[in-house]
Amino acid sequence: MLTRARRAWCLYDWANSAFATTVMAALFPPFFSSLARSAGASATEATSWWGYITAGTLLLVALGAPVLGTLADLGGRRKTFLGFFAGLGILMTALMATLGDAAWQRAAVFFVLASFGFSGSFIFYESLLPQLAQGRDLDRLSTRAYALGYLGGGLLLILNLLMVTSPHWFGLPGKAVAVRLSFVTVAVWWGLFSLPLFRHVPEPAAVPAGGHATGRRGLLAAFAELGATFREIRRYRSLSLFLAAYWIYNDGIGTIVKMATVYGAEIGVGLTHLMGALVLTQVVGVPCSLLFGRLAGRLGTRAAILLALGVYGLISVGGFFLASATHFYILAGLVGLVQGGAQALSRSFFAGMVPRHRTAEFFGFYSTSGKLAGIFGPLIFGAVGQLTGSSRLGILSLVVFFGVGAWLLSRVDGEDGLRAARQAELDAGYTVGD
């Protein structure tokens, strides 16, 4: 059975998945597109602008993640940092409700800051995982959290779908008001269900080196610790190779998540169908995330991730031929089949190779490798759209990301990575029972 701390940790996935589903995937991309078109942009230009904004957001997170993770490890304040970034994301999400017609620049600022808060909070949320589970329990706990995230994000998405399609049921004057009010519901949901983590999940101890990470001294210590990690990276060969693989294939996954609805809107799929397809992704994702946890126990974590990447390759090819709402529903179902499993098992596979006394720092690298490389997918998507007048070749190009990422992942030795992490813990004075 899950302990109270584990349940509270998993519940944060339930909390912030509302932002990933309703805001990031479902409503905000077509909402932004409508604002840009009101300002005079074409549909393809709006899609391209969205790709550039997404890339800029990822760059912002990537540049800050390693130092933030190191600071949190040194100071033993991972939950404090998590609370700051979650608070930033919640506030910016609520402010989205104030956006008026054609205000696409302000919309871009709100989304960048909200996404920065969302992604930044995940660095510190995920860094708590190795403190709560070890070994095969990592896979089970990580996939349970993803399943809970799919369920929570899906439930609120269904409510938001009803609000948008039938605003009169809620006493709202129209769809535009319903969309803006949906952003407020996400902020409330995210804030409310984050509280158990802060109450029940213990704060891991600070790294016993150099005192407390505060002020200028803490920042200098963070850079010193970060530099030491770069110098020692060859010691963690398997972990480094996995990061390279994750860097590439997660760029493809992230691009599909962030660009799907704005791409669907470009080819004429209506908002109701876009949201309905994402509900399908959530519904399929709940059992399939759990299924991938079991699959990892039978095939191994690496093999299960490789299977998911193969399906993603098929999704990219299918996206090139997308021509109707029915096709969009089919592809959304396939994404739900593998998305939670691929991301949850990537997280647990990485966590197994991380020394426990440097988890926030290493998860900062994990976030950086995903976010920094993730810049290229949306950039390519946007650039191809502007050059060709259509985004179809952009979606097809993602096949390369999944193929190269899968090839690198096939060369990762997870057992070697585990041995290196345990040896690093022993060298730092950790024992098995710590």
C-alpha positions, 0 to 999 in steps of 0.5 A: 500500500502507498504511504501517506507521503507517497499518496501526497506526492502522487497527488501533485501530478493530479494537481498540475496535470490540469495545466498540462491538459486544459491550458497547455494542450487543449484550450490555450493554443487555439485561444492564442491562435484566435488572438493572433488572427484577431491581430491580423495573422494568418492561421499558419503564421499563428501556428508558427508564432506558437511554436516560437513561443513554446521554444522560448519557454523551454529555453528559459526553463533549461537555462535555470534548471541546473542552478535551481536544482543545485541550490535546492540540494545544498539548502535542503529547500526543495519544497520551498522552491516547488512552492514558489514555482507552483505559485508563479504558475497558478498566478499566471494561469489565473491572469489568463482570464483577463486577456482580451481580443487581439492581446496575443503579446500579453497572452504570450507573456502569461503563458511563458511565465505560467509554463516556467512555473509549471516546469520549474515546479516539476524539477523539485517535485520529481527530485523527491521521488528517489527519497520515497522509493527505490528499485522496482518501486520507482517504476510503480510509484512513478506510473501511479502518479502519471495515472493519477495525473491523467485522471485528475487532468481528464476530470477537469478537462471534461468539466471545461469541455462542458463549460465551453460546449454548453456555457448556458448550463453554467449560467455563462453568456457564451464560449469566450467567457467559458474559455477564460473561466476555465483558466481560473478553474485550473488555477484553483485546482492546481493550488488546492490539490498541491497542499497535501504534498507540502504537508505530508512529504518530508523535506530531504536533508541538505547536502552536507557541504559548505553550509546553507545555500543562502544569498550570494554565498549560496549562489556561488556554492550552487555554481561550484557544485554544478561545475563539479557535476560537469567534471564528474559526468564521465563517472555516470556514463550510462546516466549521461547516455540516457540523458542524450537519448531522452534529450532527443526523443522527449523533444518529439513527445513534447512537440506533439503535446504542445503543437497538437491542438494548434495544428488541428485548428490550422487544418480545420478541426473545431475546438469541441473536437480538439477538446474531446480528443484530449479527453480521450487521451486522458481516459486511455492514459489512466489504465495504460500508464498503469499497464506500462508499469506492469510491462516494465516489470516483465520486459524491463524499463528500457524495453517498455520505453522503446516500445512506446517510442515505436508507437510515437513514430507511427503517430508522427507518420499518421499526423502527416496524413491528418485530414479530419476530426476522426483522424485526430481522435485516432491519433489522440487515442494512440498518444494516450496509449503510450504518453504516460508510460514513456514519460513515467518510465523515463523518470523512474529509469533516470531516478534509479541511476541518480545518487540520492544526495544529489537528486534535485541537482541531477533532476535539474540536468534531467529537466535541462536536457529535456527542455533545452533540446525540446526547443528544436522540435517547436522551432522546426515545426514553426519554421517548416510551417512558415517556409512551406505554408503548411505544418504537415512536414513539421509533424513528419520530421518528428520521426527522426527524433524518435528513431535517433532517441530509441537508438541511443536508449538501446545502448544504455546499460541500466545496471551499470548506471545503478551501480555507479549511483550506489557507489557515489552514495557510499563515497558520500557517506550514505548507507543502504538504510539512509 
